Amino acid sequence: MTDQTETDRPGLPVEQAAAELDLSPGQLRRLVARGAPCVQRGQRGRGRVMLVDPEAVRMWSGASARDAALLELAAVLPEILATAVDDAFRLDTGPHKAATAGALGAAWVLASSAVLDLLRERCASVPQANGHLPEPIERLRKIANSQQF
């Protein structure tokens, strides 16, 4: 009978894995409850402890942080782009300034949709647009509608 070394084992008990991840055992259990991967779910009885692969948890945690950053970016991006489009409209001093409002509004729709689609490819939980127009884009829409004959 051969002894298994730590590298031969598919996972470590929670206490050892938590120490390797610089977490408390309770924190690691909460991560597993939130979806972190584990090699074996714990059960009652001798020898039925939860086994965790620390490297898999590290990868999962990194993906979670990345997804959180993408979700945060997706939440603020439409407003940031709307502010930039509004600044472009305000900087226009030409005689046909009002006529550019529709094109700038359309540019906002296309740019924000394209970037949100790209973020959604990277993180499936990025929500679809809710149909809300930021205030600067709503103002451009009203200006563009007033220019129609």
Residue pairs with C-beta under 8 A, 6 or more apart in sequence:
6 12
9 51
10 39
10 40
10 51
10 53
11 17
11 38
11 39
11 40
11 51
11 52
11 53
12 20
12 51
12 52
12 53
12 54
13 49
13 50
13 51
13 52
14 25
14 28
14 29
14 42
14 49
14 50
14 52
15 25
17 28
17 51
17 52
17 53
17 54
17 57
18 24
18 25
18 27
18 28
20 54
21 28
21 54
21 57
21 58
23 31
28 36
28 52
28 57
29 50
31 57
31 60
31 61
32 38
32 50
32 52
35 60
36 52
36 56
36 57
36 60
36 61
37 52
37 53
37 56
37 57
37 60
38 50
38 51
38 52
38 53
39 51
39 52
39 53
39 56
40 48
40 49
40 50
40 51
41 50
42 48
42 49
42 50
66 123
67 123
67 125
70 119
70 122
70 123
70 126
71 123
71 125
71 126
73 119
74 116
74 119
74 120
74 123
74 126
74 127
77 112
77 115
77 116
77 119
78 112
78 116
78 129
78 134
79 134
81 108
81 111
81 112
81 115
82 108
82 112
82 134
82 135
82 136
82 137
83 134
83 136
85 104
85 105
85 107
85 108
85 136
85 137
85 140
86 136
86 137
86 139
86 140
88 104
89 97
89 100
89 101
89 104
89 136
89 140
92 100
94 100
98 143
98 144
98 146
98 147
99 147
101 140
101 141
101 143
101 144
101 147
102 140
102 141
102 144
102 147
104 140
105 137
105 140
105 141
105 144
108 137
108 140
109 137
112 129
113 129
116 126
116 129
119 126
120 126
133 141
